[in-house]
Amino acid sequence: GLGRGQGAYDEMVFRAKVRDNDRFFSPLGLESEGTAIDFQVGVNDYLYGTRFFSYLALKYGPEKAVDWLRRPERSKGFYAARFRQVFGLKLDKVWDDWIAYEHQFQEANLAKLRKYPVTDATPLSPRGLGSISRGFVDAKTNSLIAAFRYPGAIGFVGRLDLTSGKLTKLQEIKGMMLYRVTSLAFDPDARTAYYPEDNYAFRDIIAVNVDTGKKRKLQKDARIGDLVIDPADKSMWGIRHQNGFATLVKIPAPYSSFNQIHTFKYGQTPFDLDISPDGALISASFGEINGDQSVRVWQTDSFGTDGDPEEVARLSLPPSTPEGFVFAPDGKSMYGTSYYTGASNVFRFDIATQKFDAVSNATTGFFRPIPQADGSLIAYDYSGQGLRPVRFKPEVKEDLGTVDLLGTRVIAEHPELKSWGVGSPAKVQLDELITNRGKYRPSGRLKLAGMYPIVEGYKGAVSPGYYFHFEDPMQFKQINASFSVSPFGTMATGDRFHATAQFKDQNWDIRAQHNGADFYDLFGPVQRSLRGNNLSVRYNKSRIYDPPRQMDLWGSAAIYTGLERLPNAQNVPSPSTVGSLELGAKYTDTRKALGGVDHEKGFEWRALADLDYDVDASLSFPKIYGGVSYGVPMPMNNSSLWLYASGGLGWGQRLNPLAAYYFGAFRNNYVDDRPEKRYREMESFPGFDIDEISARKFAKVTGEFNLPPLRFAELGAPAFYLSYIRPAVFAGAMFTEAPDGTSRRYQDVGGQLDLNFTVALRLPMVLSIGAAAGFDNGHYRKTEWLASLKIL
C-alpha cells in the first residue's frame, strides 16, 4: 500500500473487528482505554486516526478535512470545538457515522473474500494472543515454541500445547518489539530456543531451555537479529545492523562469538532469514532503497566469497511485501505470506521453477506459516484480539477475492489528491540546509527560554514572584532562577524575600537558596520551604543504563545557615548551621505488563551513607541506610504483590536532632507533584503525624497488594475524563531504637485509591484518597486520612 490510507494492514484490523464483532472505541474511549488495554497500544491512535480522516475526506472533501487542522483567526482552540466549527456537527456524531460506514464497508469486503471458498482453519488457541514471534513446532511435546505478548502478561517465550491450547511461560523477554516480539530460533535436538533481548537497543543473544525454562546469556550487545539455526551444522545465522548497514553473520556453536559473512549495500535490508533443511540454501525477504521488496534465495556457500552471493531464485509480488517465507521440510519450496490481493494469504514458492501459488483464502489474514511434515500448515490468523495460531490444509487457489482499500476509494472520489504528494525526499538539498559545522558547545548557546509570574508558599504565606529559565537549544545545560516576596502576615522582615538559583546539566545540579519557598507549600501539610541560606552541589552518574535496568551513583555536599528546622524533617528543630555530605547508589529493574499502570514485577535496592556536621557544637553525625524492594505478579491480570524493606543506623550525640531518622504520615500534600504512592518511601509511615517517630536505629517492612486497575472508557469528556482507578492495600511494621535508648514497635495498615484523570487529552492528574490506622506497640493510635491531587 501507499501509506496508512491505502494500507492493507489497516484494512485488516477493521475487517477483523467487523468479522469478530469486536468493539470500536469512541474518541474518548480510544484515549482513556484503547491505547492501554489493546495489544497494539499507541498504534491504535494511528489506526483510528487514519480511518477517520479518510472517511472525512470521502464524505466531506479533503479540503474540509484539512481545514479542521488549521488555526486561522477566530478559530476554536480545542480540537472538538474546532471540529464543530468546521463541520457544523459534533465530533461524536460524525465518529458514530464513520463506525456505521466502516461496518458496511468491511461487510462488503468480507463478502468479496467469501465469494470463493474460505480456508477452513482449526484454532489451536481459545483466543487471540496479541503479538506472536516466528514459531516452531516441538514434536517431542507437540507444542508451539514462540514468543508471546498480549495484555495482562509480561511478554515471554512460551510453549503452546497444540492439543489443549494451554500456554506455558518459559522465560520473560526484556526489550520486546511490538508486533514481532523477538526473532526466535529453535534447535529441537539441543532443546533450546534462542532469541535477542533489547530489540530496540543493542540486542543481547539469549538461550533458554524449553524443558526447564533455564536462561543464559550468550552474547551482550551483539546487535544481531533475525536468528535462524542451520539444521546441517547447528551454526546460528543472523542479521547484524550497525552504521546503517546490514551484515549477514554466522555464529558457530557454542554461540559465544560471530563471524561477519557478507555486508549488503547501503539501503538493502534483508529480514525474515531462513535456511533449508540441508543447509545448502539461505533465504530472506529483501528490501531495496527504492522500496522494492522480494524474497531471495542464495547458495549458502556463495557467501563470504568476493562479489555478490549466488542467487538461486527470487519472488516478487508487487506492490506487496512477501514476508515470513520459510523452507518446506523437503527444502524444494517455501511458504510465506503477502497482501498481494489486499488480504494477507499464504503463498507457496517453488524454488526450481520460481512459480508461486496462493494456498489459502483468509477473511482477515494469515501470517508466519509453519509447514508440517504431514503437509498441513500452522499459521497465525489475525483476530480482534491479535494473532491466533491455527492449522489448515494448504490448497492451491485459482481465484481469490480482493478487498477495497478506503484510501483508494477516497482517491477515486477526489482525484485532486494525486497532486497533493510532497515528492521524493531525495529532491531535498540537505547540504544547503546546513548553517554551521563544528563542535556543539552548550555553554555558549544559553539563552532566555521563558519567564513568567509565579506564586509560591512560605510558612503558610502567599508569595508572588517571577521565574526565569535559560537553556541551550539541545537542553544540555539549564539555568533557573526565581524570586518572590511574602508581603502579608506577621513574619520578620528578613524572612519575606525568597530567591533560588539553579544550574543543571546531565550530571551536575548546583543550587543556592535564600529562604527557599515552594508552590506546593500552599497546600500542606508537607512543607518544603526552608528558612535560611543553603548551597548544595550534587553529582549523579548512571553506571548502568539498560532500561528497565538502571543503576545510578551520586554524591552531594551542602551547607545550611540560619536554620530553624532540619532540612529533611519539617517538625524537628535544627542547629543553626549544618554541613552535610552524602554518597548513594540506586539500582532498579522493574517491569509491567500491557494494560498495567504501575510496576508489577522486579527488584530495586538503594544504599546511602551520609555525614551531618553541627557547626555550632562541632559534632559529627554519620548515618547509613539501605532499602530493597521486590515484587511479583499475581494471577489476576495487572495485579502484583510487593515487599518494601529498609533499615538504618545513626551515630553521634543522642539528644542532637541530627542523630536520628524521622518517620510518619502518608506525606502527600493536598496538591502535589511527587509520586502519589508515597507510603512506599522510607520516611513515610501512615497512621502517625509527620516526623512523630524518631529512631537511631530502625528496621522497617511494608507489604503492598496492588489490585487490577478499574478502567473506564466513557467517564467524562475529551477535555476531562477518568481513565482508571488503581486500588491498593498495604500493611507495615517498624522496629526502632529511639534516641533515649528505648525500643518500640509500630504497625500500620491502610489502603489507597488513585483516580487517574486526564485534562485536554494529554495532561495527567491523579486524585488519591486513602486511610491508614497506626499502632504503637500493638495499641491503636489513630486513623490518618489522605486526599491528594497530583498535577503535572
C-alpha angles and dihedrals in degrees: 000000000000105000126314094305089066097026120134092207092058090050091051093052093058094037088057091050091054094043093049095038087238124171123273113210122230118229089265095041091050092062100033097046115352096072092050110040100037120086090237092056111177094008086076088074089060094043096050094037094054093049094047094049090047089052091049091051091048096046103033104018132263094265092059092046090054092043088065088067096049124096107206123164114302092012118146114260100214115074096230092048090047089051092056090046091055102036101027089230136092115264093233091054093053091043089056089049089053092051090052090048091047091055091052092044094050094042086058090050091049090051091053091051092046091053084090125046109286118225110262104226126183113221115235094191128047091231145011113286101206111234120004129186126222107301138212130203112235105208093195094063098020089235141127114246110206145124117264133197121179137141117289098026134072108246114267149169106253150161123247114201106229093209104044101021090232113155119214122192116225105173137347119242124230116213105011130189119239102241107009094039091200138331106266129198125184135202108192092190093056091039087228136129120202127204142152123250124202089042092176092047133036098319122231116212113235132191122203127185106232093210100048103020090230112155133205134175115238102179134006123219092355093150089215126138139157090063122192134170120231102227091206102059101006092239116146122232130194148154118262119201122202135145092359095304130110117218128191108226134188120214112196120205130303080039097223095127140017139222122219107233107174135355114210123220120275109279095024112115122187118192140160092048120197138172128211119248092256093046093237097114134046125192140187141171104252131208124196126207090250091058099259113145129196145147113251130194121199138180105261095218091053091071116093094034125107115285130008121336119260110268115215102180142354133201121197123180104177133229091014129072117244107218143167094032114168134174121264116237091262092052092227098103140024135221125210143134139258139172088232093139095031093267120080107250135169117259129194115215119199107212098203097049097026088224122141135203134190108237101181141044109208125188091208111005145294123221141182100014117205111201114216131211091245091059097256125121131226112204141155117261115206113237137168088268094049130260120357122190113238137171126221143156112254113234126182110251117210092187133029132182118242129217131231116238116220091220090055090052089051090052091048092052094042109030091172086081089074087075095048096082116120093220132235119326086222087076092062110102098222095180091061090058094060109105100176143005127206144074115324110237111190095193091061093050100053114130140159107281100174146350129186143152119272140187121219135178128234125175089337094309126121111242118192117198148133135273129209126193126191125183144152118250092260092046093233091134129029136182120196128185132177133182128187141162133214102214096169135066133038101285122133118274091245091059097054100080121073129187136171129182123183138180120195137178133156093295111009130072115181119178137177124188140183113196090339114221130193134201094224091058085078087071103046159175090115112060121203099170114105130200118226134026129304139175120194134180121194130182121193127184129181107223093178120032107169104127127257083019113070136157122189128191121197143174130191140182128193141173123203128192132181094023124171097178137020113277092235101032113056097191098047121089113235139207109261098244122035134171121200137192125184137182121186148164132199130189126188135179111164132149141187135200127243108285093028124126101194138027110293103181138017151075135273135177135183132189129184138177120188139174122205120192125202100212095191094052096032091230129143125214116192119188136178128199136181135181139181133191127195129180138181130190118248127222093262113082114266095003126123146177119224136187120201114191129176141163140181146183130208132192137191137070104348101221096051110101091226090067097070145063118232129215142176147106135028088279095213118136119224086251114023145161099204129092110300095222096065092150086082092065125098099245095045122096112160118215094049134075121265110282091357093130117062124184139177089196128018144170117195135180130181126187119203133190115197112199122208112281117256105232129205127198103183107025105124136350132290089264092054128006143153113237102178148346116225114203123196137168127200143180130193143187130195132188117200144178106214123217089260090058098253121132122228139179124216131187136183137182128187151130140233136202118203115199110199113210128179124209120206091353095287114045114089123219126176124196111198124194125176149134137218135187119217127210128196113204088338095311120118110251108177146306118255120205124209130208116161135157115206113202131188 
